[in-house]
Amino acid sequence: MKKVIGIIIFLTIYFISFSQVEIKKSEETIVVNNQKYYLHKVEAGQTFYSICKAYNVSQRDVAKANLLYSPDIKVGMILKIPIVIKEEINSPDFYFHKVLKGETLFALSKKYNVSIEDIIKHNPDAKYGIKTDQILKIPNIKKGNFDYEDDNIFYYTVESGNTLFSISQKFGVSMELIIKFNPDLEDTETLASGQLLKIPKKNHDIPEDISIDSTENKSYEHLYFEDENIVPCSRFIYDKSLTFNIVVLLPFFLDDNLKKISSYRDSKDKMFIKKTKNFYELYEGMFLALQKLKRQGLNINLSVFDTKNDAKTVKDIMDGLNYPEVDLIIGPVYTENVRIASHYAKLNHVNLVSPLSKNIDLISNNPFIFQVIPSKEMQIRQTSEMLEKAQDSSIIIVHNGTEQEIKAIEIYKEKLLKSFYNTEQNNSTSIKVINFNTGGEKNIEDALSVEDENVVIIPSNEEVFITRVIDRLDSVTDVYKIKLLGSPKWKNYQSINFHNLQSMSFQYISPIFKDYTNPELKDFLMNYRSAYETEPSDYSYEGYDILYYFANALRKYGRHFQFCLSSADILPNRYGIVLDFDFKRNNENGGFENNGIFILKYDENYRLINAKNIEKEIP
């Protein structure tokens, strides 16, 4: 219930601009699911309230169309403004209510769907009680004339005459803390009327402050720090007398697997318990990378621990580490264990590499985590970028109504709308979203365009559903030009005709790509077969790439390499044998997510190739 209330409040709020900026209505439009929208680009000084007023559209409708749950619109943001024919917004900013006998503040808050605090804000005397026939000024939530709050922060609209000191006294927090939560605020007592401030609640848990002044780092000064005896990464020079200490945490289940192996007789028996074979293969790849690094003259002390996928074991391991001597942590792999280990990494300023997790929440508030495998959200965003070249196409998204698919579709639309706004021909592009459950196969064909190229996206891995859609599309390829975007899992589905995928130029996003023409991959394959007398799995390749990349980051920049890595870096393994390393911070206080992905397709010889490397390749 609390969550529902919070969403309702956020969908109906606004904040007033402290500078008057004339808003010119956009001439750019787009049609999504038969609803026409203006595409408005937010400019400096414009607010959510002033934009809605300029277009004569309710704030609730605009917020709903853009999934806005907070008032923090930013310069450059593209907003969809519903085009409503002959609709006028006549509701007042405030209602003036004459108190009836027996009415209470609680009853009025329910009647007008506002909080008691919001009523008192506009009627200060009401906090001492209300009387019959008293006239109360009630804010209209449809116009958003009230301040609001979430669990940790109160959002306050500055009134004429307010100062930092008076606001700090009003809320019982220091001026310094207010400035901390409003970084754009100058250290002055002069505020602009209508300005929106974030006011931390008294019991708010302030994140750990690890910042110091620094000229070494320009992008993340507030995160920068220097531990004792540590040289800033931009001045680091590796000395062969230096040894890097790397800790590896993986759930080997050594005791159980030793028992399993002891009973192994032939290939019919399983050698490993559960899915632990994957983690041994991950380590086997790391070990080959370690041997290569040592041959290159890099001194590494690798300490390997068995976490057993047990939270207490992970905690005990992390408690026992000698942190001044730890330069890098790789692992664990399961979400809860990563959460425990990353807490220690943050406290001790040690970078931690999450090798397999795709949970973006793990890195949202920890600047010391590197997530190697791009999250599902990131892969969807990268797929959307593929479509930026498809400006003269009809984009059709077919889904089966699941929550995960709906979430994916919203990310697609957000990215596409922003890219289309910045092109001259965005009016020629249409986006159609089809729920297969409500329309079936006929709706798919009705959505196809004879004149334009049809880019069909199916954000699903449900085999029966996908097969039905693909079969339907394949039956009309002689009439319509179709390009199909989907998942790498499809090529393993027995019910899907592989020829159908190729005929529709099937492409997909993948975090890994094995190019068997790559000499480095061939070299790894030969060494792996020689060392282990078997074929490497994807985990083996990933383990090799991860250790080799991060060890070279240590060699080039030292243990605090996070402040020096960039997409322009040419580390010896910037492009791994199966991974593309392109780390970017998740947010200004968060860790790093790998943005490196591959766009894969099949050529005329049914050979998997990286479409990114093909000049002028159009999705």
VOZARO-223717 format. One record per residue (C-alpha): chain; residue in three letters; z, x, y. Coordinates in steps of 0.05 Angstrom, whole numbers, plus 5000, padded with zeros to 4 digits. Last residue first. Layout:
N
SITE   chain   res     up   east   north
SITE       A   ALA      Z      X       Y
...
This chain:
619
SITE   chain   res     up   east   north
SITE       A   PRO   4232   5400    4931
SITE       A   ILE   4181   5439    4971
SITE       A   GLU   4171   5513    4953
SITE       A   LYS   4142   5548    5014
SITE       A   GLU   4151   5616    4981
SITE       A   ILE   4180   5613    4911
SITE       A   ASN   4245   5652    4906
SITE       A   LYS   4289   5591    4919
SITE       A   ALA   4253   5556    4861
SITE       A   ASN   4289   5601    4811
SITE       A   ILE   4250   5597    4746
SITE       A   LEU   4258   5566    4677
SITE       A   ARG   4196   5578    4635
SITE       A   TYR   4160   5515    4609
SITE       A   ASN   4094   5552    4617
SITE       A   GLU   4074   5509    4676
SITE       A   ASP   4138   5527    4711
SITE       A   TYR   4206   5495    4700
SITE       A   LYS   4255   5486    4757
SITE       A   LEU   4319   5516    4782
SITE       A   ILE   4352   5516    4851
SITE       A   PHE   4406   5569    4846
SITE       A   ILE   4474   5570    4879
SITE       A   GLY   4516   5616    4923
SITE       A   ASN   4565   5577    4966
SITE       A   ASN   4626   5609    4933
SITE       A   GLU   4688   5579    4963
SITE       A   PHE   4737   5621    5003
SITE       A   GLY   4808   5604    5022
SITE       A   GLY   4835   5558    5075
SITE       A   ASN   4864   5563    5145
SITE       A   GLU   4799   5558    5185
SITE       A   ASN   4766   5515    5131
SITE       A   ASN   4733   5526    5063
SITE       A   ARG   4721   5598    5082
SITE       A   LYS   4653   5624    5060
SITE       A   PHE   4635   5666    4999
SITE       A   ASP   4562   5680    4980
SITE       A   PHE   4562   5712    4911
SITE       A   ASP   4501   5693    4869
SITE       A   LEU   4519   5693    4796
SITE       A   VAL   4478   5709    4733
SITE       A   ILE   4464   5785    4737
SITE       A   GLY   4503   5788    4802
SITE       A   TYR   4473   5786    4872
SITE       A   ARG   4523   5820    4918
SITE       A   ASN   4532   5868    4859
SITE       A   PRO   4525   5936    4892
SITE       A   LEU   4551   5904    4957
SITE       A   ILE   4499   5887    5009
SITE       A   ASP   4539   5844    5057
SITE       A   ALA   4498   5796    5099
SITE       A   SER   4532   5734    5070
SITE       A   SER   4598   5762    5095
SITE       A   LEU   4658   5800    5069
SITE       A   CYS   4700   5837    5120
SITE       A   PHE   4764   5798    5129
SITE       A   GLN   4770   5780    5055
SITE       A   PHE   4768   5855    5038
SITE       A   HIS   4843   5860    5046
SITE       A   ARG   4853   5905    4985
SITE       A   GLY   4805   5959    5009
SITE       A   TYR   4737   5950    5043
SITE       A   LYS   4683   5985    5002
SITE       A   ARG   4720   6001    4938
SITE       A   LEU   4758   5935    4938
SITE       A   ALA   4693   5896    4948
SITE       A   ASN   4664   5938    4891
SITE       A   ALA   4720   5915    4846
SITE       A   PHE   4707   5844    4869
SITE       A   TYR   4634   5845    4848
SITE       A   TYR   4642   5883    4782
SITE       A   LEU   4701   5840    4760
SITE       A   ILE   4666   5775    4774
SITE       A   ASP   4596   5794    4748
SITE       A   TYR   4622   5819    4681
SITE       A   GLY   4666   5758    4670
SITE       A   GLU   4609   5712    4689
SITE       A   TYR   4561   5744    4639
SITE       A   SER   4612   5737    4583
SITE       A   TYR   4629   5666    4602
SITE       A   ASP   4555   5646    4599
SITE       A   SER   4556   5670    4527
SITE       A   PRO   4539   5740    4502
SITE       A   GLU   4504   5749    4435
SITE       A   THR   4539   5786    4378
SITE       A   GLU   4553   5856    4353
SITE       A   TYR   4610   5865    4402
SITE       A   ALA   4597   5933    4435
SITE       A   SER   4523   5942    4418
SITE       A   ARG   4505   5870    4432
SITE       A   TYR   4542   5873    4498
SITE       A   ASN   4509   5939    4518
SITE       A   MET   4439   5912    4503
SITE       A   LEU   4452   5847    4540
SITE       A   PHE   4481   5883    4600
SITE       A   ASP   4419   5928    4605
SITE       A   LYS   4372   5867    4600
SITE       A   LEU   4412   5832    4655
SITE       A   GLU   4406   5893    4699
SITE       A   PRO   4331   5898    4686
SITE       A   ASN   4321   5824    4708
SITE       A   THR   4263   5794    4669
SITE       A   TYR   4313   5753    4628
SITE       A   ASP   4333   5715    4690
SITE       A   LYS   4398   5680    4672
SITE       A   PHE   4418   5631    4726
SITE       A   ILE   4488   5608    4744
SITE       A   PRO   4517   5560    4796
SITE       A   SER   4463   5509    4779
SITE       A   ILE   4424   5458    4822
SITE       A   TYR   4369   5419    4791
SITE       A   GLN   4294   5409    4791
SITE       A   PHE   4247   5363    4751
SITE       A   SER   4175   5367    4774
SITE       A   MET   4160   5296    4749
SITE       A   SER   4114   5320    4693
SITE       A   GLN   4166   5372    4674
SITE       A   LEU   4220   5320    4661
SITE       A   ASN   4173   5275    4622
SITE       A   HIS   4152   5334    4578
SITE       A   PHE   4226   5343    4561
SITE       A   ASN   4230   5274    4531
SITE       A   ILE   4301   5250    4541
SITE       A   SER   4338   5220    4481
SITE       A   GLN   4363   5287    4455
SITE       A   TYR   4399   5305    4518
SITE       A   ASN   4403   5381    4528
SITE       A   LYS   4354   5383    4586
SITE       A   TRP   4396   5331    4621
SITE       A   LYS   4458   5375    4627
SITE       A   PRO   4423   5415    4682
SITE       A   SER   4433   5355    4728
SITE       A   GLY   4385   5316    4771
SITE       A   LEU   4329   5317    4822
SITE       A   LEU   4262   5285    4804
SITE       A   LYS   4197   5291    4844
SITE       A   ILE   4150   5231    4840
SITE       A   LYS   4079   5217    4864
SITE       A   TYR   4066   5144    4848
SITE       A   VAL   4009   5109    4811
SITE       A   ASP   3997   5154    4751
SITE       A   THR   4071   5170    4750
SITE       A   VAL   4086   5097    4736
SITE       A   SER   4109   5099    4663
SITE       A   ASP   4147   5164    4676
SITE       A   LEU   4192   5129    4726
SITE       A   ARG   4213   5076    4675
SITE       A   ASP   4226   5128    4621
SITE       A   ILE   4267   5169    4671
SITE       A   VAL   4310   5109    4691
SITE       A   ARG   4323   5087    4619
SITE       A   THR   4339   5158    4598
SITE       A   ILE   4388   5168    4655
SITE       A   PHE   4427   5105    4636
SITE       A   VAL   4432   5124    4563
SITE       A   GLU   4451   5196    4579
SITE       A   GLU   4506   5185    4630
SITE       A   ASN   4505   5250    4670
SITE       A   SER   4496   5217    4738
SITE       A   PRO   4474   5233    4810
SITE       A   ILE   4401   5208    4799
SITE       A   ILE   4358   5231    4858
SITE       A   VAL   4286   5209    4864
SITE       A   VAL   4241   5244    4916
SITE       A   ASN   4181   5199    4925
SITE       A   GLU   4120   5230    4959
SITE       A   ASP   4091   5182    5009
SITE       A   GLU   4033   5133    5009
SITE       A   VAL   4048   5093    4946
SITE       A   SER   4123   5088    4961
SITE       A   LEU   4174   5072    4907
SITE       A   ALA   4230   5023    4922
SITE       A   ASP   4198   4965    4885
SITE       A   GLU   4193   5009    4823
SITE       A   ILE   4267   5023    4824
SITE       A   ASN   4285   4950    4838
SITE       A   LYS   4246   4928    4776
SITE       A   GLU   4285   4975    4731
SITE       A   GLY   4353   4944    4743
SITE       A   GLY   4374   4907    4804
SITE       A   THR   4449   4898    4803
SITE       A   ASN   4470   4949    4751
SITE       A   PHE   4418   5000    4774
SITE       A   ASN   4450   5005    4842
SITE       A   ILE   4394   5030    4887
SITE       A   VAL   4402   5071    4950
SITE       A   LYS   4340   5078    4993
SITE       A   ILE   4331   5132    5045
SITE       A   SER   4269   5130    5089
SITE       A   THR   4234   5186    5125
SITE       A   SER   4178   5174    5176
SITE       A   ASN   4229   5164    5232
SITE       A   ASN   4254   5234    5221
SITE       A   GLN   4190   5263    5247
SITE       A   GLU   4214   5309    5303
SITE       A   THR   4270   5341    5264
SITE       A   ASN   4342   5352    5284
SITE       A   TYR   4365   5282    5266
SITE       A   PHE   4336   5290    5196
SITE       A   SER   4384   5347    5180
SITE       A   LYS   4446   5309    5202
SITE       A   LEU   4425   5246    5166
SITE       A   LEU   4410   5284    5102
SITE       A   LYS   4478   5318    5099
SITE       A   GLU   4518   5254    5109
SITE       A   LYS   4472   5215    5062
SITE       A   TYR   4479   5264    5005
SITE       A   ILE   4555   5268    5014
SITE       A   GLU   4560   5192    5012
SITE       A   ILE   4517   5191    4949
SITE       A   ALA   4563   5239    4913
SITE       A   LYS   4623   5194    4926
SITE       A   ILE   4585   5133    4900
SITE       A   GLU   4567   5172    4837
SITE       A   GLN   4640   5191    4824
SITE       A   GLU   4663   5120    4834
SITE       A   THR   4612   5094    4783
SITE       A   GLY   4559   5043    4804
SITE       A   ASN   4501   5066    4759
SITE       A   HIS   4463   5104    4812
SITE       A   VAL   4391   5112    4836
SITE       A   ILE   4380   5150    4901
SITE       A   ILE   4310   5143    4930
SITE       A   ILE   4283   5189    4984
SITE       A   SER   4214   5170    5010
SITE       A   SER   4181   5232    5036
SITE       A   ASP   4151   5258    5100
SITE       A   GLN   4212   5300    5120
SITE       A   ALA   4221   5331    5051
SITE       A   LYS   4239   5400    5077
SITE       A   GLU   4312   5380    5087
SITE       A   LEU   4313   5355    5015
SITE       A   MET   4336   5422    4985
SITE       A   GLU   4394   5420    5034
SITE       A   SER   4418   5357    5000
SITE       A   THR   4421   5394    4934
SITE       A   GLN   4466   5446    4968
SITE       A   ARG   4511   5391    4992
SITE       A   ILE   4515   5364    4921
SITE       A   GLN   4533   5433    4894
SITE       A   MET   4587   5440    4947
SITE       A   GLU   4618   5373    4928
SITE       A   LYS   4618   5391    4855
SITE       A   SER   4656   5455    4872
SITE       A   PRO   4621   5522    4872
SITE       A   ILE   4645   5568    4816
SITE       A   VAL   4677   5632    4843
SITE       A   GLN   4736   5604    4882
SITE       A   PHE   4768   5660    4922
SITE       A   ILE   4840   5647    4942
SITE       A   PHE   4881   5685    4995
SITE       A   PRO   4871   5638    5055
SITE       A   ASN   4911   5582    5020
SITE       A   ASN   4909   5513    5051
SITE       A   SER   4845   5482    5023
SITE       A   ILE   4836   5532    4966
SITE       A   LEU   4866   5492    4908
SITE       A   ASP   4839   5426    4935
SITE       A   ILE   4768   5449    4920
SITE       A   ASN   4779   5442    4845
SITE       A   LYS   4720   5477    4812
SITE       A   SER   4763   5524    4770
SITE       A   LEU   4728   5579    4730
SITE       A   PRO   4742   5647    4759
SITE       A   SER   4798   5633    4810
SITE       A   VAL   4803   5701    4845
SITE       A   LEU   4869   5717    4879
SITE       A   ASN   4875   5761    4940
SITE       A   VAL   4945   5789    4951
SITE       A   HIS   4985   5776    5014
SITE       A   ASN   5053   5772    4978
SITE       A   LEU   5071   5700    4996
SITE       A   LYS   4998   5678    4988
SITE       A   ALA   4990   5710    4920
SITE       A   TYR   5056   5679    4897
SITE       A   HIS   5032   5610    4915
SITE       A   SER   4964   5626    4884
SITE       A   ALA   4998   5637    4817
SITE       A   ILE   5031   5569    4815
SITE       A   ARG   4969   5531    4838
SITE       A   VAL   4924   5570    4791
SITE       A   ASN   4971   5549    4734
SITE       A   GLU   4966   5476    4754
SITE       A   THR   4890   5479    4758
SITE       A   TYR   4874   5517    4694
SITE       A   VAL   4839   5584    4698
SITE       A   PRO   4890   5637    4716
SITE       A   GLY   4859   5681    4741
SITE       A   ILE   4838   5748    4772
SITE       A   ILE   4892   5780    4815
SITE       A   LEU   4877   5837    4863
SITE       A   ASP   4911   5897    4896
SITE       A   VAL   4979   5895    4862
SITE       A   GLU   5023   5956    4878
SITE       A   PRO   5064   5924    4934
SITE       A   TYR   5069   5864    4889
SITE       A   ASN   5107   5894    4830
SITE       A   LEU   5095   5834    4784
SITE       A   GLY   5154   5803    4747
SITE       A   ASP   5158   5737    4784
SITE       A   MET   5083   5726    4774
SITE       A   ILE   5090   5735    4699
SITE       A   ASP   5151   5689    4695
SITE       A   LYS   5115   5636    4736
SITE       A   VAL   5054   5640    4691
SITE       A   THR   5098   5634    4629
SITE       A   LYS   5134   5574    4659
SITE       A   ALA   5068   5539    4673
SITE       A   ASP   5040   5549    4603
SITE       A   ASN   4966   5556    4591
SITE       A   LYS   4984   5612    4542
SITE       A   THR   4987   5657    4604
SITE       A   ASP   4967   5720    4564
SITE       A   PHE   4969   5779    4612
SITE       A   VAL   4920   5836    4625
SITE       A   SER   4936   5895    4671
SITE       A   LEU   4873   5933    4692
SITE       A   ASN   4886   6000    4726
SITE       A   ILE   4822   6017    4762
SITE       A   ASN   4796   6085    4787
SITE       A   LEU   4724   6081    4812
SITE       A   GLY   4682   6142    4792
SITE       A   GLN   4617   6108    4773
SITE       A   ARG   4634   6116    4699
SITE       A   LYS   4698   6079    4714
SITE       A   LEU   4659   6021    4744
SITE       A   LYS   4614   6017    4683
SITE       A   GLN   4673   6015    4635
SITE       A   LEU   4707   5961    4677
SITE       A   ALA   4643   5919    4678
SITE       A   LEU   4641   5922    4602
SITE       A   PHE   4714   5900    4600
SITE       A   MET   4701   5843    4647
SITE       A   GLY   4647   5816    4601
SITE       A   GLU   4694   5819    4542
SITE       A   TYR   4747   5784    4584
SITE       A   LEU   4703   5723    4595
SITE       A   GLU   4685   5724    4521
SITE       A   TYR   4759   5723    4504
SITE       A   PHE   4768   5665    4552
SITE       A   ASN   4711   5624    4521
SITE       A   LYS   4739   5635    4451
SITE       A   THR   4802   5599    4474
SITE       A   LYS   4769   5531    4467
SITE       A   LYS   4815   5503    4413
SITE       A   ILE   4838   5558    4365
SITE       A   PHE   4792   5616    4351
SITE       A   MET   4759   5642    4288
SITE       A   LYS   4736   5575    4260
SITE       A   ASP   4720   5579    4187
SITE       A   LYS   4650   5565    4159
SITE       A   SER   4627   5634    4181
SITE       A   ASP   4671   5666    4128
SITE       A   ARG   4743   5683    4111
SITE       A   TYR   4787   5675    4172
SITE       A   SER   4861   5666    4154
SITE       A   SER   4883   5727    4194
SITE       A   ILE   4839   5705    4251
SITE       A   LYS   4877   5640    4259
SITE       A   LYS   4945   5675    4256
SITE       A   LEU   4922   5724    4309
SITE       A   ASN   4896   5666    4349
SITE       A   ASP   4963   5632    4351
SITE       A   ASP   4999   5695    4373
SITE       A   LEU   4947   5713    4425
SITE       A   PHE   4942   5646    4460
SITE       A   PHE   4889   5678    4504
SITE       A   PRO   4903   5636    4566
SITE       A   LEU   4879   5686    4619
SITE       A   LEU   4913   5724    4676
SITE       A   VAL   4881   5790    4697
SITE       A   VAL   4919   5836    4745
SITE       A   ILE   4881   5891    4782
SITE       A   ASN   4914   5955    4806
SITE       A   PHE   4867   5999    4846
SITE       A   THR   4875   6074    4839
SITE       A   LEU   4865   6122    4897
SITE       A   SER   4851   6196    4885
SITE       A   LYS   4778   6179    4888
SITE       A   ASP   4786   6163    4962
SITE       A   TYR   4754   6100    4989
SITE       A   ILE   4744   6094    5064
SITE       A   PHE   4775   6034    5100
SITE       A   ARG   4764   6026    5174
SITE       A   SER   4734   5956    5172
SITE       A   CYS   4784   5937    5118
SITE       A   PRO   4846   5949    5160
SITE       A   VAL   4887   6006    5129
SITE       A   ILE   4948   5985    5090
SITE       A   ASN   5011   6029    5091
SITE       A   GLU   5055   5969    5110
SITE       A   ASP   5018   5904    5111
SITE       A   GLU   4969   5887    5167
SITE       A   PHE   4956   5815    5186
SITE       A   TYR   4897   5770    5204
SITE       A   LEU   4902   5695    5194
SITE       A   HIS   4905   5675    5268
SITE       A   GLU   4852   5726    5285
SITE       A   TYR   4802   5692    5239
SITE       A   SER   4733   5701    5269
SITE       A   LYS   4741   5764    5311
SITE       A   ASN   4776   5812    5264
SITE       A   GLU   4792   5884    5281
SITE       A   THR   4816   5869    5352
SITE       A   SER   4882   5844    5325
SITE       A   ASP   4943   5806    5348
SITE       A   ILE   4986   5785    5290
SITE       A   SER   4982   5724    5244
SITE       A   ILE   5020   5709    5180
SITE       A   ASP   5050   5643    5202
SITE       A   GLU   5072   5603    5141
SITE       A   PRO   5051   5530    5148
SITE       A   ILE   5099   5485    5188
SITE       A   ASP   5134   5433    5146
SITE       A   HIS   5142   5374    5193
SITE       A   ASN   5213   5350    5200
SITE       A   LYS   5210   5341    5275
SITE       A   LYS   5142   5307    5272
SITE       A   PRO   5083   5348    5297
SITE       A   ILE   5050   5321    5360
SITE       A   LYS   4974   5322    5359
SITE       A   LEU   4948   5309    5429
SITE       A   LEU   4893   5264    5455
SITE       A   GLN   4874   5271    5528
SITE       A   GLY   4870   5206    5567
SITE       A   SER   4900   5235    5630
SITE       A   ALA   4889   5309    5633
SITE       A   LEU   4948   5356    5624
SITE       A   THR   4981   5405    5671
SITE       A   GLU   5043   5438    5640
SITE       A   THR   5004   5499    5621
SITE       A   ASP   4993   5543    5560
SITE       A   GLU   4922   5519    5551
SITE       A   LEU   4907   5467    5498
SITE       A   ASP   4848   5482    5453
SITE       A   PRO   4896   5505    5398
SITE       A   ASN   4931   5437    5395
SITE       A   PHE   4980   5443    5337
SITE       A   LYS   5007   5510    5362
SITE       A   ILE   5009   5484    5434
SITE       A   ILE   5055   5427    5412
SITE       A   LEU   5099   5477    5375
SITE       A   GLU   5105   5522    5436
SITE       A   MET   5124   5462    5479
SITE       A   SER   5183   5449    5432
SITE       A   VAL   5194   5384    5395
SITE       A   GLY   5239   5325    5412
SITE       A   PHE   5184   5274    5420
SITE       A   LYS   5197   5252    5492
SITE       A   GLN   5226   5321    5511
SITE       A   SER   5163   5356    5487
SITE       A   ILE   5121   5304    5524
SITE       A   SER   5160   5315    5589
SITE       A   PHE   5153   5391    5582
SITE       A   LEU   5079   5390    5566
SITE       A   THR   5069   5346    5627
SITE       A   ASN   5053   5272    5634
SITE       A   GLY   5037   5246    5704
SITE       A   SER   4981   5200    5683
SITE       A   GLU   4984   5186    5608
SITE       A   VAL   4966   5231    5551
SITE       A   THR   4945   5196    5487
SITE       A   TYR   4992   5215    5429
SITE       A   TYR   4974   5226    5357
SITE       A   PHE   5037   5232    5314
SITE       A   ILE   5032   5282    5257
SITE       A   ASN   5063   5292    5188
SITE       A   ASP   5056   5226    5149
SITE       A   ASP   5003   5197    5195
SITE       A   GLU   5008   5170    5265
SITE       A   TYR   4977   5123    5315
SITE       A   ASP   4970   5112    5390
SITE       A   PHE   4946   5045    5415
SITE       A   ASN   4887   5012    5448
SITE       A   GLY   4840   5012    5387
SITE       A   LYS   4792   4960    5412
SITE       A   LYS   4795   4921    5347
SITE       A   ILE   4869   4936    5345
SITE       A   ASN   4880   4894    5407
SITE       A   PRO   4943   4919    5441
SITE       A   ILE   4996   4865    5455
SITE       A   LYS   5022   4858    5526
SITE       A   LEU   5083   4812    5522
SITE       A   ILE   5101   4755    5568
SITE       A   GLN   5173   4730    5560
SITE       A   ASP   5177   4654    5551
SITE       A   THR   5234   4662    5500
SITE       A   LYS   5266   4731    5502
SITE       A   ILE   5252   4798    5469
SITE       A   GLY   5301   4853    5449
SITE       A   TYR   5324   4920    5476
SITE       A   LYS   5261   4955    5451
SITE       A   ALA   5222   4901    5487
SITE       A   ASP   5238   4932    5554
SITE       A   PRO   5184   4986    5542
SITE       A   ASN   5128   4934    5534
SITE       A   HIS   5064   4975    5522
SITE       A   LYS   5098   5025    5477
SITE       A   ILE   5144   4970    5449
SITE       A   ILE   5084   4933    5420
SITE       A   ASP   5057   4997    5388
SITE       A   GLU   5125   5014    5359
SITE       A   ILE   5129   4944    5326
SITE       A   SER   5064   4961    5290
SITE       A   VAL   5000   4922    5299
SITE       A   ASN   4968   4867    5257
SITE       A   TYR   4971   4815    5312
SITE       A   LYS   5011   4764    5273
SITE       A   LYS   5048   4816    5232
SITE       A   SER   5071   4854    5293
SITE       A   LEU   5089   4788    5326
SITE       A   ALA   5134   4768    5267
SITE       A   PHE   5169   4836    5268
SITE       A   LEU   5179   4833    5343
SITE       A   THR   5214   4767    5334
SITE       A   GLU   5196   4694    5350
SITE       A   GLY   5253   4643    5349
SITE       A   LYS   5231   4606    5412
SITE       A   LEU   5162   4625    5432
SITE       A   VAL   5143   4690    5467
SITE       A   LYS   5082   4684    5513
SITE       A   HIS   5029   4733    5488
SITE       A   PHE   4981   4771    5531
SITE       A   TYR   4927   4801    5486
SITE       A   PHE   4899   4869    5504
SITE       A   ASP   4831   4903    5506
SITE       A   PRO   4797   4835    5504
SITE       A   SER   4747   4811    5451
SITE       A   ASN   4677   4799    5478
SITE       A   ILE   4636   4847    5436
SITE       A   GLU   4566   4819    5439
SITE       A   GLU   4516   4814    5383
SITE       A   LYS   4444   4797    5399
SITE       A   ILE   4415   4841    5344
SITE       A   VAL   4462   4892    5314
SITE       A   ILE   4437   4963    5306
SITE       A   PRO   4492   5001    5269
SITE       A   ILE   4507   5068    5301
SITE       A   LYS   4503   5126    5251
SITE       A   LEU   4538   5186    5282
SITE       A   ILE   4513   5258    5281
SITE       A   MET   4566   5309    5299
SITE       A   GLY   4544   5362    5349
SITE       A   VAL   4608   5360    5391
SITE       A   LYS   4665   5335    5347
SITE       A   ILE   4693   5269    5326
SITE       A   ASP   4767   5274    5310
SITE       A   PRO   4787   5201    5313
SITE       A   SER   4808   5197    5240
SITE       A   TYR   4787   5158    5178
SITE       A   LEU   4713   5159    5195
SITE       A   LEU   4670   5137    5136
SITE       A   ASN   4607   5138    5181
SITE       A   ALA   4587   5065    5174
SITE       A   LYS   4660   5043    5171
SITE       A   ALA   4678   5079    5235
SITE       A   VAL   4618   5050    5271
SITE       A   ASP   4635   4979    5248
SITE       A   ARG   4709   4986    5266
SITE       A   GLN   4692   5015    5334
SITE       A   SER   4654   4952    5351
SITE       A   VAL   4583   4959    5378
SITE       A   ASN   4560   4953    5450
SITE       A   TYR   4520   5018    5445
SITE       A   ALA   4553   5049    5506
SITE       A   LYS   4621   5019    5486
SITE       A   CYS   4617   5051    5417
SITE       A   ILE   4601   5118    5448
SITE       A   SER   4657   5112    5499
SITE       A   TYR   4709   5095    5446
SITE       A   PHE   4689   5151    5398
SITE       A   THR   4691   5200    5455
SITE       A   GLN   4639   5238    5495
SITE       A   GLY   4661   5297    5537
SITE       A   ALA   4614   5347    5503
SITE       A   GLU   4558   5313    5465
SITE       A   VAL   4558   5273    5401
SITE       A   LYS   4489   5264    5370
SITE       A   HIS   4472   5190    5360
SITE       A   LEU   4428   5168    5303
SITE       A   TYR   4413   5094    5315
SITE       A   TYR   4419   5053    5252
SITE       A   LYS   4377   5001    5215
SITE       A   GLN   4406   4968    5153
SITE       A   ASN   4357   4956    5097
SITE       A   ASN   4395   5002    5049
SITE       A   VAL   4391   5059    5099
SITE       A   VAL   4340   5056    5156
SITE       A   ILE   4338   5110    5208
SITE       A   THR   4333   5112    5284
SITE       A   GLU   4323   5163    5339
SITE       A   GLU   4317   5133    5409
SITE       A   SER   4389   5150    5425
SITE       A   LYS   4427   5113    5479
SITE       A   LYS   4445   5156    5538
SITE       A   ILE   4519   5165    5549
SITE       A   GLU   4544   5183    5619
SITE       A   VAL   4605   5227    5614
SITE       A   GLN   4672   5209    5647
SITE       A   SER   4724   5262    5632
SITE       A   PHE   4793   5249    5601
SITE       A   SER   4761   5209    5545
SITE       A   ILE   4801   5154    5513
SITE       A   PHE   4819   5156    5439
SITE       A   TYR   4800   5107    5385
SITE       A   ILE   4831   5072    5327
SITE       A   THR   4807   5017    5281
SITE       A   LEU   4786   5053    5219
SITE       A   PHE   4847   5099    5221
SITE       A   ILE   4895   5040    5221
SITE       A   ILE   4860   5006    5162
SITE       A   ILE   4860   5071    5124
SITE       A   GLY   4934   5082    5135
SITE       A   ILE   4951   5012    5113
SITE       A   VAL   4913   5022    5049
SITE       A   LYS   4949   5088    5036
SITE       A   LYS   5017   5057    5048
SITE       A   MET   5000   5000    5000
